[in-house]
Amino acid sequence: MTKLFRRLQPAQKFRITKSAIAQLLKIPQHLIVRVECWAYVLFIHRQDKGGQFLSYRKLQQWQNAVACQIQNCSTWQQLRSLWLAIEDDFKLHKTQYDEHYSFLSQIWTKRWNTLWNQQSA
């Protein structure tokens, strides 16, 4: 488990809906029988396939939670530390990030510029 994963605690904090999973998997919602939130992954019970594992990192909630963490950093030191955790997580789980990484990079850069300008003023 990475530092970022421990920080976000998705199994305890994310509210995951069948509709969000259906949209991500590009299947009708009625095919999802049940969703189990395990420590490191989701287990999706499906009518058509049986079971399927899904990474928390694939969810829109993951991106939103990381973006929120970035925006809540009050010093550039905190922001830098968070970015190192994001990069470590990304290196280990690159295939699970899709377009999230570039979005998070943009959010981080904006926050960095804001904090840097506040410090300079």
C-alpha positions as CSV (number, residue, x, y, z in Angstrom):
1,M,0.0,0.0,0.0
2,T,1.4,3.4,-1.0
3,K,1.5,6.5,1.1
4,L,-1.1,8.1,-1.1
5,F,-3.4,5.1,-0.7
6,R,-3.1,5.2,3.1
7,R,-3.8,8.9,3.0
8,L,-7.0,8.6,0.9
9,Q,-8.3,5.4,2.6
10,P,-10.8,4.7,-0.3
11,A,-12.3,1.6,1.2
12,Q,-13.4,3.6,4.3
13,K,-14.1,7.0,2.8
14,F,-15.4,6.6,-0.8
15,R,-19.1,6.3,-1.4
16,I,-19.2,4.2,-4.5
17,T,-22.5,3.8,-6.5
18,K,-23.5,1.1,-8.9
19,S,-24.2,3.7,-11.5
20,A,-20.6,5.1,-11.3
21,I,-19.2,1.6,-11.7
22,A,-21.5,0.8,-14.6
23,Q,-20.5,3.9,-16.3
24,L,-16.8,3.1,-15.8
25,L,-17.2,-0.5,-17.0
26,K,-19.5,0.7,-19.8
27,I,-22.2,-1.8,-18.9
28,P,-25.9,-1.4,-18.0
29,Q,-26.4,-0.9,-14.2
30,H,-28.8,-3.8,-13.9
31,L,-25.9,-6.2,-14.6
32,I,-24.2,-5.2,-11.3
33,V,-25.6,-7.4,-8.5
34,R,-23.4,-6.2,-5.6
35,V,-20.3,-4.2,-5.0
36,E,-17.8,-5.2,-2.2
37,C,-15.3,-2.6,-1.0
38,W,-12.2,-4.6,-0.1
39,A,-9.1,-3.1,1.4
40,Y,-7.2,-2.6,-1.9
41,V,-9.8,-3.2,-4.6
42,L,-13.5,-3.4,-5.4
43,F,-15.1,-6.7,-6.2
44,I,-18.0,-6.4,-8.5
45,H,-20.6,-9.2,-8.7
46,R,-22.0,-9.2,-12.2
47,Q,-24.9,-11.1,-13.7
48,D,-23.1,-11.6,-17.0
49,K,-19.6,-12.5,-15.9
50,G,-19.6,-13.5,-12.3
51,G,-17.0,-11.4,-10.5
52,Q,-14.7,-8.7,-11.5
53,F,-12.0,-6.8,-9.6
54,L,-11.7,-3.0,-10.1
55,S,-9.0,-0.7,-8.7
56,Y,-10.0,2.3,-6.7
57,R,-7.6,4.3,-8.8
58,K,-9.8,3.9,-11.9
59,L,-12.7,5.7,-10.2
60,Q,-13.5,9.3,-10.7
61,Q,-13.6,9.6,-6.9
62,W,-9.9,8.8,-6.8
63,Q,-9.1,11.7,-9.0
64,N,-11.4,14.0,-7.0
65,A,-10.0,12.9,-3.7
66,V,-6.4,13.5,-4.8
67,A,-7.3,16.8,-6.3
68,C,-9.0,17.8,-3.0
69,Q,-5.8,16.8,-1.2
70,I,-3.8,19.0,-3.5
71,Q,-6.1,22.0,-3.1
72,N,-6.0,21.6,0.7
73,C,-2.3,21.9,1.0
74,S,-1.5,25.2,2.8
75,T,2.2,25.3,2.2
76,W,4.4,24.5,-0.8
77,Q,6.3,22.0,1.4
78,Q,3.1,20.1,2.0
79,L,2.3,20.3,-1.6
80,R,5.7,19.0,-2.6
81,S,5.5,16.1,-0.2
82,L,2.0,15.2,-1.6
83,W,3.3,15.3,-5.1
84,L,6.1,12.9,-4.3
85,A,3.5,10.5,-2.9
86,I,1.4,10.9,-6.0
87,E,4.4,10.2,-8.3
88,D,5.4,7.1,-6.3
89,D,1.8,5.8,-6.5
90,F,1.7,6.6,-10.3
91,K,5.0,4.8,-10.9
92,L,3.7,1.6,-9.2
93,H,0.2,1.7,-10.7
94,K,0.6,3.5,-14.1
95,T,-2.0,1.5,-15.9
96,Q,-4.6,2.3,-13.4
97,Y,-4.4,6.1,-13.8
98,D,-5.7,6.6,-17.3
99,E,-6.0,10.4,-17.8
100,H,-6.0,11.1,-14.1
101,Y,-2.3,11.8,-13.9
102,S,-2.3,14.7,-16.4
103,F,-5.3,16.2,-14.7
104,L,-3.7,16.0,-11.3
105,S,-0.5,17.5,-12.7
106,Q,-2.4,20.5,-13.9
107,I,-4.2,20.9,-10.6
108,W,-0.9,20.6,-8.7
109,T,0.8,23.2,-10.9
110,K,-2.0,25.7,-10.4
111,R,-1.8,25.2,-6.6
112,W,2.0,25.4,-6.6
113,N,1.8,28.8,-8.4
114,T,-0.8,30.1,-6.0
115,L,1.2,29.1,-3.0
116,W,4.4,30.4,-4.5
117,N,2.8,33.8,-5.3
118,Q,1.3,34.0,-1.8
119,Q,4.8,33.4,-0.3
120,S,6.3,36.1,-2.5
121,A,3.7,38.7,-1.7
